[in-house]
Amino acid sequence: MKPNSSPHCANPVRRKLLQAAGAAGLGGLLPGAVLAAAADGWPGRPINYVVPFAPGGLTDVAARAVAKTLSDAHGWNVVVENKAGGSANIGAAHVARSTPDGYTWLAITLTHASNATLFEGRAGYDLLKDLVPVAGLAASSMMVVVNAKSDIKTMADLDKAAKARTLNAGSSGNGTPPHLTLALYQRLTGNKLVHIPYKGGAPSLTDLMGGHLDVIFSNYPESLSHVKSGALRALAVTTTKRSPDLPDVPTVAEAGMPDLIVENLTGVLAPAGTPDDIVQKIGTAIVAQVNQPSMRDSMIKLGFIPQPRNPAEFKQHLESEVKRWRDIIKSAGISVT
């Protein structure tokens, strides 16, 4: 051991707490006292809500809606900051390294649950160890879509076509929710579709409408307007209930594939070591706002299914999603560079 080293400082959570104590002039306090001091009077300054995606996307819009409702209801100054890049890992790693005092939050999606496997050991953070669940907000469906002129009109037609000829299936990129949903479909049916990854959902949908692809297991909000306009045909949604926007589109269970349930979650995490009373305070406030009729209506209009979950409930859900997609990713041999 080096002369000036301490075995206690090897603990990253303890190290972050001691750094926070020093910044607050509490360097002489023990860690337990630091936690109590951190919880006292919170929040006393602006909160940084990190969205690891570009501005304008659904995760960003949802985060800003939550920030506004918390400001209106509690007077909290929640500032949304976009830190996009690295397949959503850059922003997540930034939050994981932040001081665990409740003033830094992370917006996550199903992408992070799958990244736990896809980028294992090289993401810059460990999703389940370096971050703590605070609240679940909502989920969005995936939607199986084809060109409106396609001879594929149902999920049964898709199965028959996939067995009879080679189908090209687009996605928004390797390891993204549309790709994962395609992989799950292939696992359940044994059908082998040719996966064609794009740099985003929009260009893949453009090629589908142009007749260059056969099918996309699309993010629901991205393809909704194209289905409504008549450019695309929706075969099914991957949730347990039909969409109020598309009441005539069956669920995958109604279409004969009950195991093809996929929900792209979104929620809030904080750095590991954040005092539990602060985590509970934030989680309770967020759940209460998501349960407000106005907030629920706004989320539904955006294409979300409100799913308010407290810290314990969201922890269980997130862990189950990481486990589920790890198995699917491994069995399908999905990898990213």
Backbone as numpy.savetxt, mean C-alpha at the origin, in Angstrom:
# Nx Ny Nz CAx CAy CAz Cx Cy Cz
35.93 -4.64 21.32 35.09 -3.44 21.32 35.96 -2.20 21.32
35.59 -1.19 20.51 36.37 0.03 20.47 36.24 0.78 21.78
37.31 1.55 22.21 37.32 2.21 23.50 36.09 3.07 23.77
35.57 3.79 22.79 34.48 4.71 23.04 33.11 4.14 22.66
33.08 2.84 22.34 31.81 2.25 21.93 31.02 1.80 23.13
29.70 1.64 22.93 28.82 1.17 23.99 27.93 0.09 23.44
27.73 -1.02 24.15 26.87 -2.08 23.64 25.44 -1.61 23.49
25.03 -0.62 24.28 23.64 -0.16 24.19 23.38 0.56 22.87
24.38 1.26 22.35 24.17 2.04 21.13 24.05 1.17 19.89
24.30 -0.14 20.05 24.14 -1.04 18.90 22.67 -1.24 18.57
21.78 -0.94 19.54 20.34 -1.08 19.33 19.84 0.15 18.57
19.34 -0.01 17.32 18.96 1.15 16.53 17.82 1.94 17.14
16.86 1.26 17.79 15.74 1.97 18.41 16.24 2.82 19.56
17.11 2.21 20.42 17.66 2.95 21.54 18.49 4.13 21.05
19.26 3.91 19.97 20.09 4.97 19.44 19.24 6.14 18.97
18.13 5.86 18.28 17.26 6.93 17.81 16.62 7.68 18.98
16.26 6.94 20.03 15.67 7.59 21.21 16.68 8.50 21.89
17.92 8.03 22.00 18.96 8.84 22.64 19.26 10.09 21.81
19.22 9.94 20.49 19.41 11.11 19.63 18.28 12.11 19.84
17.06 11.59 19.96 15.91 12.48 20.20 16.05 13.17 21.54
16.53 12.44 22.54 16.71 13.02 23.86 17.73 14.14 23.83
18.82 13.91 23.11 19.85 14.94 23.01 19.32 16.19 22.33
18.54 15.99 21.27 18.00 17.13 20.54 17.04 17.94 21.39
16.38 17.25 22.33 15.40 17.92 23.18 16.00 18.38 24.51
17.30 18.20 24.69 17.93 18.58 25.93 17.65 17.61 27.05
17.41 16.34 26.73 17.05 15.34 27.73 18.12 14.28 27.85
19.34 14.63 27.50 20.41 13.64 27.43 20.67 12.91 28.73
20.32 13.52 29.87 20.59 12.86 31.15 19.49 11.92 31.59
18.40 11.84 30.83 17.29 10.99 31.23 17.51 9.56 30.77
16.94 8.63 31.49 16.95 7.24 31.07 15.95 7.06 29.94
16.09 5.96 29.12 15.17 5.75 28.00 13.70 5.80 28.38
13.32 5.24 29.53 11.92 5.27 29.95 11.43 6.68 30.15
12.29 7.52 30.72 11.92 8.92 30.92 11.83 9.65 29.60
12.69 9.27 28.64 12.63 9.86 27.30 11.28 9.57 26.66
10.82 8.32 26.78 9.53 7.95 26.22 8.41 8.77 26.83
8.43 8.92 28.16 7.40 9.69 28.83 7.44 11.14 28.38
8.67 11.69 28.25 8.81 13.07 27.82 8.31 13.25 26.39
8.57 12.25 25.53 8.14 12.33 24.14 6.62 12.33 24.04
5.96 11.56 24.92 4.50 11.44 24.87 3.80 12.65 25.46
4.47 13.37 26.34 3.86 14.49 27.03 3.64 15.67 26.07
2.40 16.07 25.91 2.09 17.24 25.10 2.14 17.02 23.61
2.20 15.79 23.17 2.26 15.52 21.72 0.91 15.80 21.09
0.82 16.40 19.88 1.93 16.94 19.08 2.21 18.41 19.40
3.46 18.74 19.46 3.85 20.11 19.74 4.46 20.82 18.56
4.51 20.15 17.42 5.07 20.73 16.20 4.51 20.00 14.98
4.82 20.45 13.77 4.28 19.80 12.58 4.69 18.33 12.45
3.80 17.54 11.85 4.02 16.11 11.61 4.34 15.92 10.14
5.37 15.14 9.85 5.79 14.88 8.47 5.20 13.55 8.00
4.27 13.62 7.06 3.59 12.43 6.54 4.20 12.12 5.16
5.06 11.12 5.12 5.82 10.81 3.91 5.03 9.87 2.99
4.85 10.31 1.75 4.21 9.48 0.72 5.32 9.07 -0.24
5.65 7.78 -0.33 6.78 7.35 -1.17 6.44 7.20 -2.64
5.50 8.01 -3.11 5.08 8.02 -4.51 4.99 9.47 -4.98
4.89 9.65 -6.28 4.79 11.00 -6.84 3.48 11.67 -6.46
3.45 12.98 -6.46 2.20 13.70 -6.16 1.11 13.38 -7.18
-0.12 13.40 -6.70 -1.26 13.22 -7.59 -1.80 11.83 -7.69
-1.03 10.83 -7.24 -1.52 9.46 -7.26 -2.53 9.22 -6.14
-3.16 8.06 -6.17 -4.21 7.79 -5.19 -3.70 7.76 -3.76
-2.51 7.18 -3.54 -1.96 7.14 -2.20 -1.71 8.55 -1.69
-1.21 9.41 -2.56 -0.97 10.80 -2.22 -2.28 11.52 -1.90
-3.29 11.31 -2.74 -4.59 11.95 -2.53 -5.21 11.51 -1.21
-5.12 10.21 -0.91 -5.67 9.70 0.34 -4.94 10.28 1.55
-3.61 10.36 1.46 -2.83 10.92 2.56 -3.20 12.37 2.81
-3.37 13.14 1.75 -3.72 14.55 1.91 -5.12 14.72 2.49
-6.02 13.81 2.14 -7.36 13.85 2.71 -7.32 13.58 4.21
-6.50 12.60 4.61 -6.35 12.28 6.03 -5.72 13.45 6.77
-4.69 14.04 6.18 -4.03 15.18 6.80 -5.01 16.33 7.05
-5.87 16.59 6.07 -6.83 17.69 6.21 -7.85 17.41 7.29
-8.38 16.18 7.32 -9.40 15.87 8.32 -8.83 15.92 9.74
-7.57 15.50 9.90 -6.93 15.56 11.21 -6.68 17.01 11.63
-6.36 17.85 10.66 -6.19 19.26 10.94 -7.51 19.90 11.36
-8.56 19.57 10.62 -9.87 20.15 10.92 -10.41 19.67 12.27
-10.20 18.38 12.57 -10.78 17.80 13.78 -9.95 18.06 15.04
-8.61 18.04 14.89 -7.74 18.11 16.07 -6.76 19.28 16.05
-6.68 19.99 14.94 -5.72 21.08 14.85 -4.29 20.62 14.63
-4.11 19.35 14.26 -2.76 18.85 14.00 -2.25 19.41 12.68
-1.00 19.80 12.67 -0.37 20.30 11.44 0.36 19.15 10.76
-0.35 18.43 9.90 0.21 17.26 9.20 0.63 17.70 7.80
1.93 17.64 7.53 2.47 18.09 6.26 2.86 16.88 5.41
2.23 16.75 4.25 2.52 15.63 3.35 3.77 15.95 2.54
4.70 15.01 2.52 5.94 15.15 1.75 6.10 13.95 0.82
6.30 14.20 -0.45 6.48 13.12 -1.43 7.95 12.78 -1.57
8.28 11.51 -1.32 9.64 11.01 -1.50 9.56 9.77 -2.38
9.38 10.00 -3.68 9.19 8.89 -4.61 10.53 8.30 -5.03
10.47 7.09 -5.58 11.66 6.45 -6.13 11.99 5.14 -5.47
12.83 4.36 -6.16 13.28 3.09 -5.60 12.16 2.11 -5.33
11.16 2.10 -6.21 10.00 1.21 -6.03 9.33 1.43 -4.68
9.24 2.68 -4.28 8.61 3.13 -3.02 9.45 2.81 -1.79
10.70 2.38 -2.00 11.57 2.04 -0.86 12.32 3.25 -0.30
12.56 4.26 -1.11 13.33 5.42 -0.65 12.61 6.14 0.49
11.34 6.44 0.28 10.56 7.10 1.33 10.40 6.23 2.56
10.20 4.93 2.34 10.03 4.01 3.47 11.29 3.92 4.31
12.44 3.85 3.65 13.71 3.78 4.38 13.96 5.07 5.15
13.57 6.20 4.57 13.73 7.49 5.25 12.94 7.50 6.56
11.71 7.03 6.52 10.89 7.01 7.73 11.44 6.02 8.75
11.88 4.86 8.26 12.43 3.84 9.16 13.63 4.37 9.94
14.38 5.29 9.33 15.58 5.84 9.98 15.28 7.08 10.82
14.03 7.54 10.79 13.68 8.78 11.49 13.53 8.56 12.99
13.60 9.64 13.74 13.44 9.57 15.19 12.05 9.06 15.54
11.93 8.07 16.42 10.63 7.48 16.76 9.87 8.30 17.80
9.41 9.47 17.39 8.74 10.35 18.33 7.31 10.70 17.90
6.81 10.06 16.85 5.44 10.30 16.40 5.31 11.42 15.39
6.43 12.08 15.04 6.37 13.20 14.13 6.71 12.84 12.68
6.94 11.56 12.41 7.18 11.11 11.03 6.33 9.88 10.75
5.49 9.98 9.71 4.61 8.89 9.32 4.95 8.44 7.90
4.55 7.21 7.59 4.75 6.67 6.25 3.44 6.15 5.69
3.11 6.55 4.47 1.97 5.98 3.74 2.44 4.74 3.01
1.77 3.62 3.21 2.17 2.38 2.53 1.02 1.81 1.71
1.38 0.90 0.80 0.40 0.18 -0.01 0.81 -1.29 -0.08
0.08 -2.04 -0.88 0.43 -3.44 -1.10 1.84 -3.57 -1.67
2.31 -2.54 -2.36 3.68 -2.54 -2.90 4.70 -2.82 -1.81
4.51 -2.23 -0.64 5.47 -2.44 0.45 5.39 -3.85 1.02
4.19 -4.41 1.05 4.04 -5.79 1.53 4.76 -6.76 0.60
4.70 -6.50 -0.69 5.41 -7.36 -1.65 6.90 -7.03 -1.69
7.26 -5.77 -1.48 8.67 -5.38 -1.46 9.44 -6.08 -0.35
8.75 -6.46 0.71 9.41 -7.16 1.81 10.08 -8.44 1.33
9.53 -9.02 0.25 10.12 -10.21 -0.36 10.97 -9.85 -1.57
10.43 -8.97 -2.43 11.12 -8.64 -3.68 12.46 -7.96 -3.44
12.56 -7.15 -2.38 13.79 -6.42 -2.08 14.39 -6.85 -0.75
14.13 -8.06 -0.37 14.60 -8.55 0.94 16.12 -8.40 1.06
16.55 -7.71 2.11 17.97 -7.51 2.37 18.60 -6.36 1.61
17.84 -5.69 0.74 18.43 -4.58 -0.03 17.47 -3.40 -0.19
16.45 -3.36 0.65 15.49 -2.25 0.58 15.93 -1.05 1.41
16.88 -1.28 2.31 17.31 -0.20 3.20 16.54 -0.17 4.50
15.62 -1.10 4.68 14.82 -1.19 5.90 14.13 -2.54 5.91
13.65 -2.94 7.09 12.86 -4.15 7.23 11.45 -3.72 7.61
10.49 -3.99 6.74 9.12 -3.50 6.92 8.53 -3.86 8.28
8.70 -5.11 8.70 8.05 -5.58 9.92 8.88 -5.35 11.18
10.15 -4.97 11.03 11.00 -4.75 12.19 11.31 -3.28 12.43
11.48 -2.52 11.36 11.92 -1.13 11.48 10.77 -0.13 11.49
9.55 -0.62 11.27 8.38 0.25 11.25 7.26 -0.38 12.06
6.39 0.44 12.60 5.29 -0.05 13.43 3.95 0.39 12.83
2.98 -0.51 12.71 1.67 -0.15 12.17 0.94 0.84 13.08
0.35 1.86 12.47 -0.39 2.88 13.20 -1.89 2.80 12.91
-2.24 2.70 11.63 -3.66 2.63 11.26 -3.82 2.15 9.83
-4.87 1.39 9.60 -5.26 1.03 8.24 -6.30 2.03 7.77
-6.21 2.43 6.51 -7.14 3.41 5.97 -8.20 2.77 5.06
-7.72 2.12 4.01 -8.63 1.64 2.99 -7.93 0.65 2.08
-8.66 0.17 1.09 -8.08 -0.70 0.07 -8.74 -0.36 -1.25
-8.07 -0.69 -2.33 -8.68 -0.55 -3.65 -8.62 -1.89 -4.36
-9.60 -2.11 -5.19 -9.70 -3.37 -5.91 -8.77 -3.41 -7.11
-8.52 -4.60 -7.59 -7.96 -4.78 -8.92 -9.15 -5.09 -9.83
-8.99 -4.82 -11.12 -10.08 -5.08 -12.05 -9.50 -5.76 -13.30
-10.11 -6.85 -13.68 -9.68 -7.58 -14.88 -10.34 -6.92 -16.07
-9.51 -6.33 -16.96 -10.07 -5.57 -18.08 -9.49 -6.04 -19.41
-10.34 -5.96 -20.45 -9.94 -6.27 -21.82 -10.43 -5.15 -22.72
-9.95 -5.15 -23.94 -10.42 -4.20 -24.93 -11.92 -4.41 -25.16
-12.65 -3.32 -25.32 -14.10 -3.43 -25.49 -14.48 -4.25 -26.72
-13.58 -4.35 -27.71 -13.86 -5.11 -28.93 -13.43 -6.57 -28.83
-12.84 -6.94 -27.70 -12.35 -8.30 -27.53 -13.50 -9.32 -27.52
-13.18 -10.54 -27.97 -14.17 -11.61 -27.92 -14.26 -12.20 -26.51
-13.40 -11.75 -25.61 -13.42 -12.20 -24.21 -14.40 -11.32 -23.44
-15.49 -11.92 -23.00 -16.54 -11.15 -22.33 -16.73 -11.52 -20.87
-16.18 -12.65 -20.43 -16.32 -13.09 -19.05 -15.01 -13.72 -18.59
-14.92 -13.99 -17.28 -13.74 -14.68 -16.77 -13.66 -16.10 -17.33
-14.82 -16.72 -17.59 -14.83 -18.05 -18.21 -14.27 -17.98 -19.63
-14.60 -16.91 -20.34 -14.05 -16.71 -21.69 -12.54 -16.54 -21.62
-12.07 -15.81 -20.62 -10.63 -15.59 -20.46 -9.91 -16.92 -20.24
-10.49 -17.76 -19.43 -9.91 -19.07 -19.17 -9.83 -19.90 -20.46
-10.90 -19.91 -21.21 -10.93 -20.66 -22.47 -9.91 -20.11 -23.46
-9.84 -18.78 -23.56 -8.91 -18.16 -24.51 -7.46 -18.44 -24.13
-7.17 -18.39 -22.82 -5.80 -18.64 -22.35 -5.37 -20.07 -22.61
-6.32 -20.98 -22.62 -6.01 -22.38 -22.89 -5.90 -22.66 -24.39
-6.52 -21.79 -25.19 -6.55 -22.03 -26.64 -5.46 -21.31 -27.41
-5.00 -20.17 -26.86 -4.00 -19.39 -27.59 -3.11 -18.61 -26.61
-2.06 -18.01 -27.12 -1.16 -17.22 -26.29 -1.74 -15.83 -26.07
-1.91 -15.46 -24.81 -2.43 -14.15 -24.46 -1.33 -13.28 -23.86
-1.32 -12.02 -24.24 -0.38 -11.06 -23.68 -1.06 -10.26 -22.57
-0.47 -10.28 -21.40 -1.02 -9.57 -20.25 -0.07 -8.46 -19.83
-0.55 -7.23 -19.83 0.28 -6.10 -19.43 0.20 -5.85 -17.94
1.14 -5.06 -17.44 1.11 -4.63 -16.04 1.86 -3.32 -15.92
1.79 -2.71 -14.75 2.48 -1.44 -14.51 3.93 -1.64 -14.11
4.42 -2.89 -14.19 5.82 -3.15 -13.90 6.03 -4.43 -13.11
7.23 -4.97 -13.14 7.54 -6.18 -12.40 7.33 -5.98 -10.89
6.60 -6.89 -10.29 6.39 -6.84 -8.85 5.30 -5.90 -8.39
4.65 -5.19 -9.32 3.57 -4.28 -8.94 2.29 -5.08 -8.68
1.30 -4.48 -7.99 0.05 -5.21 -7.73 -0.60 -5.84 -8.96
-0.64 -5.16 -10.14 -1.20 -5.83 -11.32 -0.41 -7.09 -11.71
0.91 -7.05 -11.60 1.73 -8.22 -11.91 1.47 -9.33 -10.90
1.38 -8.96 -9.62 1.14 -9.96 -8.59 -0.23 -10.63 -8.78
-1.22 -9.83 -9.17 -2.56 -10.39 -9.39 -2.55 -11.35 -10.58
-1.81 -10.98 -11.62 -1.64 -11.88 -12.77 -0.99 -13.18 -12.33
0.05 -13.07 -11.50 0.75 -14.27 -11.02 -0.18 -15.17 -10.22
-1.03 -14.55 -9.40 -1.98 -15.33 -8.61 -3.00 -16.01 -9.53
-3.47 -15.29 -10.55 -4.40 -15.88 -11.52 -3.78 -17.10 -12.19
-2.54 -16.97 -12.62 -1.87 -18.09 -13.29 -1.68 -19.27 -12.33
-1.39 -18.97 -11.09 -1.22 -20.04 -10.10 -2.54 -20.78 -9.87
-3.63 -20.05 -9.84 -4.94 -20.66 -9.56 -5.47 -21.45 -10.75
-5.16 -21.00 -11.97 -5.74 -21.61 -13.16 -4.79 -22.53 -13.90
-3.49 -22.33 -13.71 -2.51 -23.07 -14.49 -2.31 -22.50 -15.88
-3.02 -21.40 -16.19 -2.87 -20.77 -17.50 -1.56 -19.97 -17.55
-0.88 -20.02 -18.68 0.39 -19.32 -18.85 0.22 -18.15 -19.82
0.09 -16.96 -19.25 -0.01 -15.76 -20.07 1.37 -15.12 -20.17
1.62 -14.41 -21.26 2.90 -13.72 -21.43 2.82 -12.37 -20.73
3.66 -12.19 -19.73 3.64 -10.94 -18.98 4.48 -9.89 -19.68
3.89 -8.71 -19.90 4.59 -7.59 -20.52 4.54 -6.41 -19.56
5.66 -6.13 -18.87 5.67 -5.02 -17.91 5.86 -3.67 -18.58
5.18 -2.67 -18.06 5.31 -1.29 -18.54 5.82 -0.42 -17.39
6.18 0.80 -17.71 6.60 1.75 -16.68 5.39 2.57 -16.24
4.47 1.89 -15.57 3.26 2.55 -15.10 2.00 1.96 -15.69
0.88 2.23 -15.01 -0.39 1.67 -15.46 -0.93 2.34 -16.70
-0.74 3.65 -16.84 -1.32 4.39 -17.97 -0.84 3.88 -19.32
0.47 3.70 -19.53 0.90 3.21 -20.85 0.43 1.80 -21.15
0.28 0.97 -20.13 -0.21 -0.39 -20.38 -1.67 -0.35 -20.80
-2.45 0.52 -20.18 -3.86 0.63 -20.55 -4.01 1.23 -21.95
-3.13 2.14 -22.31 -3.15 2.71 -23.66 -2.94 1.63 -24.71
-1.99 0.73 -24.44 -1.73 -0.36 -25.38 -2.87 -1.37 -25.41
-3.53 -1.57 -24.27 -4.70 -2.46 -24.24 -5.81 -1.89 -25.11
-6.05 -0.59 -24.98 -7.08 0.06 -25.80 -6.67 0.10 -27.27
-5.37 0.08 -27.53 -4.89 0.08 -28.91 -4.84 -1.29 -29.54
-5.21 -2.33 -28.78 -5.26 -3.67 -29.33 -3.94 -4.42 -29.30
-2.97 -3.91 -28.54 -1.65 -4.54 -28.48 -1.51 -5.52 -27.31
-2.49 -5.55 -26.43 -2.51 -6.49 -25.30 -3.87 -7.17 -25.28
-3.92 -8.29 -24.56 -5.19 -9.02 -24.46 -5.92 -8.76 -23.16
-5.18 -8.54 -22.08 -5.82 -8.39 -20.77 -4.86 -7.69 -19.81
-5.43 -7.00 -18.84 -4.65 -6.42 -17.73 -5.42 -6.63 -16.44
-4.71 -7.07 -15.42 -5.27 -7.15 -14.07 -4.93 -5.80 -13.43
-5.75 -4.82 -13.72 -5.41 -3.42 -13.49 -5.79 -2.92 -12.10
-5.07 -1.87 -11.66 -5.53 -1.13 -10.49 -6.88 -0.51 -10.83
-7.87 -0.79 -10.02 -9.24 -0.35 -10.29 -9.34 1.14 -10.63
-8.77 2.03 -9.81 -8.93 3.46 -10.09 -8.33 3.88 -11.43
-7.29 3.18 -11.88 -6.63 3.56 -13.13 -7.48 3.21 -14.36
-8.24 2.14 -14.26 -9.01 1.69 -15.43 -10.49 2.07 -15.37
-10.93 2.60 -14.23 -12.36 2.90 -14.04 -12.91 3.82 -15.13
-12.24 4.92 -15.40 -12.76 5.88 -16.38 -12.83 5.27 -17.78
-11.90 4.39 -18.11 -11.89 3.75 -19.43 -13.03 2.75 -19.56
-13.37 2.09 -18.46 -14.52 1.17 -18.48 -15.81 1.97 -18.61
-15.89 3.08 -17.88 -17.09 3.90 -17.95 -17.29 4.52 -19.33
-16.16 4.84 -20.00 -16.26 5.46 -21.32 -16.59 4.44 -22.40
-16.44 3.16 -22.10 -16.72 2.11 -23.08 -15.51 1.65 -23.85
-14.33 2.19 -23.53 -13.12 1.79 -24.23 -12.62 0.42 -23.78
-12.90 0.09 -22.53 -12.50 -1.19 -21.97 -13.71 -1.92 -21.42
-13.60 -3.23 -21.36 -14.65 -4.07 -20.76 -14.09 -4.67 -19.47
-14.83 -4.55 -18.39 -14.43 -5.13 -17.12 -15.03 -6.52 -16.98
-14.18 -7.50 -16.69 -14.66 -8.88 -16.51 -15.02 -9.17 -15.07
-14.29 -8.57 -14.13 -14.54 -8.82 -12.71 -13.72 -7.85 -11.87
-14.15 -7.66 -10.63 -13.36 -6.93 -9.63 -12.91 -7.94 -8.59
-11.74 -7.68 -7.98 -11.13 -8.68 -7.11 -11.47 -8.50 -5.63
-12.62 -7.89 -5.36 -13.07 -7.71 -3.98 -14.27 -8.60 -3.70
-14.68 -8.63 -2.44 -15.78 -9.51 -2.05 -17.14 -8.92 -2.39
-17.19 -7.60 -2.65 -18.44 -6.94 -2.99 -18.28 -6.19 -4.31
-19.37 -6.05 -5.03 -19.35 -5.30 -6.29 -19.09 -3.82 -6.03
-18.53 -3.16 -7.02 -18.28 -1.73 -6.91 -19.57 -0.95 -7.12
-19.84 0.04 -6.27 -21.04 0.86 -6.49 -20.97 1.65 -7.79
-19.76 1.90 -8.30 -19.60 2.61 -9.57 -19.89 1.72 -10.77
-19.67 0.41 -10.59 -19.87 -0.56 -11.68 -20.70 -1.73 -11.16
-21.95 -1.48 -10.85 -22.78 -2.52 -10.21 -23.02 -3.75 -11.07
-22.81 -3.65 -12.37 -23.04 -4.79 -13.26 -21.81 -5.68 -13.43
-20.68 -5.24 -12.89 -19.45 -6.04 -13.01 -19.37 -7.01 -11.83
-19.27 -8.31 -12.09 -19.26 -9.30 -11.01 -17.95 -9.28 -10.21
-18.02 -9.82 -9.02 -16.80 -10.06 -8.25 -16.14 -11.32 -8.79
-14.89 -11.52 -8.43 -14.20 -12.73 -8.90 -14.87 -13.98 -8.33
-15.43 -13.88 -7.13 -16.12 -15.03 -6.54 -17.36 -15.37 -7.36
-18.10 -14.34 -7.75 -19.29 -14.55 -8.58 -18.91 -15.09 -9.95
-17.69 -14.77 -10.39 -17.21 -15.24 -11.69 -16.53 -16.59 -11.60
-16.59 -17.22 -10.43 -16.07 -18.57 -10.28 -14.64 -18.66 -9.78
-14.07 -17.54 -9.30 -12.68 -17.56 -8.81 -12.59 -16.90 -7.43
-13.14 -17.54 -6.41 -13.19 -16.93 -5.07 -11.82 -16.71 -4.42
-10.79 -17.40 -4.91 -9.46 -17.24 -4.33 -8.64 -16.11 -4.99
-9.24 -15.44 -5.97 -8.54 -14.34 -6.64 -8.87 -13.00 -5.98
-9.09 -13.01 -4.69 -9.34 -11.78 -3.95 -8.01 -11.05 -3.76
-7.94 -9.82 -4.26 -6.74 -8.98 -4.09 -7.20 -7.58 -3.75
-6.70 -7.06 -2.65 -7.03 -5.70 -2.24 -5.73 -4.92 -2.01
-5.59 -3.83 -2.73 -4.39 -3.01 -2.61 -4.57 -2.09 -1.40
-4.00 -2.49 -0.29 -4.17 -1.78 0.98 -3.45 -0.44 0.99
-3.90 0.46 1.85 -3.13 1.66 2.17 -3.32 1.96 3.64
-2.24 2.39 4.28 -2.28 2.65 5.72 -1.11 3.49 6.16
-0.95 3.61 7.47 0.07 4.48 8.05 0.99 3.69 8.97
2.30 3.89 8.80 3.30 3.30 9.69 4.13 4.43 10.30
4.86 4.09 11.37 5.78 5.02 12.01 7.07 4.27 12.33
8.15 4.97 12.64 9.39 4.27 12.98 9.23 3.37 14.19
9.86 2.21 14.15 9.84 1.31 15.31 10.41 2.04 16.52
9.82 1.80 17.68 10.25 2.48 18.89 9.41 3.69 19.22
8.50 4.08 18.32 7.58 5.18 18.63 6.76 4.78 19.85
6.67 5.63 20.88 5.93 5.29 22.09 4.52 4.79 21.79
4.13 3.74 22.48 2.85 3.11 22.18 1.67 4.05 22.40
1.76 4.94 23.43 0.62 5.83 23.66 0.45 6.83 22.53
1.55 7.21 21.89 1.46 8.09 20.72 0.90 7.32 19.53
1.36 6.09 19.32 0.84 5.25 18.24 -0.67 5.08 18.39
-1.11 4.79 19.62 -2.54 4.59 19.86 -3.32 5.87 19.64
-2.76 7.00 20.05 -3.42 8.29 19.88 -3.61 8.61 18.40
-2.56 8.40 17.62 -2.66 8.66 16.17 -3.64 7.69 15.53
-3.49 6.41 15.86 -4.36 5.40 15.26 -5.82 5.65 15.56
-6.13 5.99 16.80 -7.51 6.25 17.19 -8.07 7.44 16.42
-7.25 8.49 16.28 -7.71 9.68 15.56 -7.96 9.39 14.09
-7.07 8.64 13.46 -7.22 8.33 12.03 -8.45 7.45 11.80
-8.62 6.41 12.61 -9.77 5.51 12.46 -11.07 6.28 12.61
-11.11 7.19 13.59 -12.32 7.98 13.82 -12.66 8.82 12.59
-11.62 9.39 11.94 -11.87 10.22 10.77 -12.30 9.39 9.56
-11.69 8.22 9.38 -12.09 7.36 8.25 -13.53 6.88 8.42
-13.98 6.78 9.67 -15.35 6.35 9.94 -16.37 7.47 9.75
-15.91 8.70 9.56 -16.84 9.80 9.33 -17.50 9.62 7.96
-18.82 9.80 7.87 -19.52 9.59 6.59 -18.93 10.39 5.44
-18.53 11.64 5.68 -17.98 12.47 4.60 -16.67 11.90 4.09
-15.83 11.41 5.01 -14.54 10.84 4.62 -14.75 9.52 3.88
-15.67 8.71 4.35 -15.96 7.44 3.69 -16.46 7.67 2.28
-17.36 8.66 2.12 -17.90 8.97 0.79 -16.80 9.44 -0.15
-15.89 10.27 0.37 -14.79 10.77 -0.45 -13.89 9.64 -0.92
-13.60 8.69 -0.02 -12.74 7.56 -0.37 -13.41 6.67 -1.41
-14.70 6.44 -1.26 -15.43 5.59 -2.20 -15.43 6.23 -3.59
-15.57 7.55 -3.66 -15.56 8.24 -4.94 -14.20 8.13 -5.63
-13.14 8.01 -4.82 -11.80 7.86 -5.38 -11.52 6.43 -5.85
-12.40 5.51 -5.48 -12.20 4.11 -5.86 -11.69 3.25 -4.72
-11.70 3.80 -3.51 -11.25 3.04 -2.34 -12.42 2.36 -1.64
-12.09 1.32 -0.89 -13.02 0.68 0.03 -12.52 1.03 1.42
-13.23 1.86 2.19 -12.76 2.23 3.52 -12.58 0.99 4.40
-11.42 0.88 5.01 -11.12 -0.25 5.91 -10.35 0.27 7.12
-10.99 1.06 7.98 -10.30 1.59 9.15 -9.88 0.47 10.09
-8.59 0.44 10.43 -8.05 -0.58 11.34 -7.16 0.09 12.38
-7.33 -0.30 13.64 -6.48 0.24 14.69 -5.09 -0.39 14.60
-4.12 0.06 15.41 -2.75 -0.45 15.27 -2.63 -1.97 15.33
-3.32 -2.60 16.26 -3.22 -4.05 16.39 -3.84 -4.76 15.19
-5.00 -4.27 14.75 -5.67 -4.88 13.60 -4.86 -4.71 12.32
-4.27 -3.52 12.15 -3.49 -3.28 10.94 -2.19 -4.09 10.96
-1.61 -4.26 12.12 -0.40 -5.08 12.25 -0.69 -6.51 11.79
-1.79 -7.07 12.27 -2.15 -8.44 11.89 -2.42 -8.53 10.39
-3.12 -7.54 9.84 -3.44 -7.56 8.41 -2.18 -7.44 7.57
-1.29 -6.53 7.94 -0.07 -6.32 7.18 0.81 -7.56 7.20
0.96 -8.16 8.36 1.77 -9.37 8.47 1.20 -10.50 7.61
-0.12 -10.62 7.58 -0.75 -11.67 6.78 -0.54 -11.42 5.28
-0.57 -10.14 4.86 -0.35 -9.81 3.46 1.10 -10.07 3.05
2.05 -9.74 3.92 3.46 -10.02 3.63 3.66 -11.52 3.44
3.08 -12.31 4.32 3.21 -13.77 4.24 2.55 -14.32 2.98
1.35 -13.83 2.69 0.62 -14.32 1.52 1.39 -14.06 0.23
1.88 -12.83 0.06 2.53 -12.48 -1.19 3.95 -13.03 -1.29
4.58 -13.29 -0.15 5.89 -13.94 -0.19 5.75 -15.32 -0.84
4.74 -16.04 -0.45 4.51 -17.38 -1.01 4.23 -17.31 -2.50
3.40 -16.35 -2.91 3.05 -16.22 -4.32 4.25 -15.79 -5.15
5.02 -14.82 -4.64 6.18 -14.31 -5.35 7.23 -15.41 -5.53
7.47 -16.18 -4.47 8.46 -17.25 -4.52 8.03 -18.33 -5.51
6.77 -18.74 -5.44 6.31 -19.82 -6.30 6.28 -19.41 -7.77
6.03 -18.11 -8.03 5.97 -17.62 -9.41 7.36 -17.23 -9.93
8.34 -17.19 -9.05 9.68 -16.82 -9.47 9.82 -15.36 -9.88
9.00 -14.48 -9.26 9.05 -13.07 -9.61 10.27 -12.42 -8.98
10.98 -11.61 -9.75 12.14 -10.90 -9.23 12.20 -9.51 -9.85
12.91 -8.61 -9.19 13.10 -7.27 -9.70 14.59 -6.94 -9.62
15.03 -6.04 -10.48 16.44 -5.67 -10.47 16.65 -4.36 -9.73
